[in-house]
Structures are given as C-alpha cells and as structure tokens.
Amino acid sequence: MTNDDLRYPIGRFAYDATGAQANIETWIAEIAAAPAALRTAVANLSDEQLATPYRPGGWTVRQVVHHLPDSHVNAYVRFRLALTEDDAAIRPYDEKLWAELPDASRAPIDMSLNFLHALHVRWVVLLRAITPNQWRRTFYHPELDGSLGLLHLLALYAWHGKHHVAHVTSLRARMAWD
C-alpha cells in the first residue's frame, strides 16, 4: 500500500454540485453516525495502540480521535455563521499544530468521543432544520480566497468523519488488532 492509499483509505473528497440536493439526507445521516462509528473503531485499543500512527508520518490514533471534534466544531460554527451572516468570513486554523497540543497528543480519548457525540447531536438538529433556500447560503474562506456553500460543507464533513474512521479501521486490520 502506498502512503497516499494510507492517507486516503476511502479516496479523496470529491464534490459534485449537480447531485448535492438529492444527497442532503444521506450526508446528514453520515454525520449523525460518525461518533458511534469512531467509538466502535477505537473500542478496546490500548494506550500503545492509541499511540500508533495510522500511517508513516501521520497522526497517532489518539490524535485522529481528538482531531475530529476539533475539526467538526469548527465546521459547526461555520454553518452557524453562514446561516446568520451574509457570506461570513471564517477564521482558518492550523490543524497540524492543534494536533500537537497536549489535549490532542496525550489526553485520554473518552473526552473527545463524548464531545464529538454531543456536538453531532446538536449539529444534526441544526442540519435537519435548514430550509432548501438556506442550503444556498455561503461563507468566505480566506485560505481559498473564495466562498463555499453549505451543501459543499455538508458533503465534506460527511466524508471527513468516514475518512478518519477508516484511518483507524484500516490500521486495525493491517495490524491484526481485532
């Protein structure tokens, strides 16, 4: 397996705007399912296993677990900004540096598993209440020097949860940890 295969075990994110409207419920369901899928993926892993990088040069399983609520809380805030401001400018963050902070690199994972669950329960309530017209709202991303729509963000984060769960499950399979 190449490092790129290990980095993208379910493939790279691809967004097709033409079919997006028809996928809203599927993507919301995938976001709703992500916390339980992550909890299952890391069930019964030892501290040594949690300290194992999912690929050469990649984050440890522990960092992957802590990354998900870090990333998803930012996405949740971006949804809220887009719904309440016209083309709101968001603030990017350096996910690699966040993953090196002590709460992401060394802390027990239960707090992030619980945080992700609570966050997704609330996020799904918001997502299910968005009207067809609101799905057309956008936010401005300064790193992209452009705007993104909420449908694009929904698709991205439905993929993102599955992407990182697959990092853990593919590592478990390769290492025969099951």
C-alpha positions, 0 to 999 in steps of 0.5 A, spaced: 500 500 500 502 506 498 502 512 503 497 516 499 492 509 499 494 510 507 492 517 507 486 516 503 483 509 505 476 511 502 479 516 496 479 523 496 473 528 497 470 529 491 464 534 490 459 534 485 454 540 485 449 537 480 447 531 485 448 535 492 440 536 493 438 529 492 444 527 497 442 532 503 439 526 507 444 521 506 450 526 508 446 528 514 445 521 516 453 520 515 454 525 520 449 523 525 453 516 525 460 518 525 461 518 533 458 511 534 462 509 528 469 512 531 467 509 538 466 502 535 473 503 531 477 505 537 473 500 542 478 496 546 485 499 543 490 500 548 494 506 550 500 503 545 495 502 540 492 509 541 499 511 540 500 508 533 500 512 527 495 510 522 500 511 517 508 513 516 508 520 518 501 521 520 497 522 526 497 517 532 490 514 533 489 518 539 490 524 535 485 522 529 480 521 535 481 528 538 482 531 531 475 530 529 471 534 534 476 539 533 475 539 526 467 538 526 466 544 531 469 548 527 465 546 521 459 547 526 460 554 527 461 555 520 454 553 518 452 557 524 455 563 521 453 562 514 446 561 516 446 568 520 451 572 516 451 574 509 457 570 506 461 570 513 468 570 513 471 564 517 477 564 521 482 558 518 486 554 523 492 550 523 490 543 524 497 540 524 499 544 530 492 543 534 494 536 533 500 537 537 497 540 543 497 536 549 489 535 549 490 532 542 497 528 543 496 525 550 489 526 553 485 520 554 480 519 548 473 518 552 473 526 552 473 527 545 468 521 543 463 524 548 464 531 545 464 529 538 457 525 540 454 531 543 456 536 538 453 531 532 447 531 536 446 538 536 449 539 529 444 534 526 438 538 529 441 544 526 442 540 519 435 537 519 432 544 520 435 548 514 430 550 509 432 548 501 433 556 500 438 556 506 442 550 503 444 556 498 447 560 503 455 561 503 461 563 507 468 566 505 474 562 506 480 566 506 485 560 505 481 559 498 480 566 497 473 564 495 466 562 498 463 555 499 456 553 500 453 549 505 451 543 501 459 543 499 460 543 507 455 538 508 458 533 503 465 534 506 464 533 513 460 527 511 466 524 508 471 527 513 468 523 519 468 516 514 475 518 512 478 518 519 474 512 521 477 508 516 484 511 518 483 507 524 479 501 521 484 500 516 490 500 521 486 495 525 486 490 520 493 491 517 495 490 524 491 484 526 488 488 532 481 485 532 
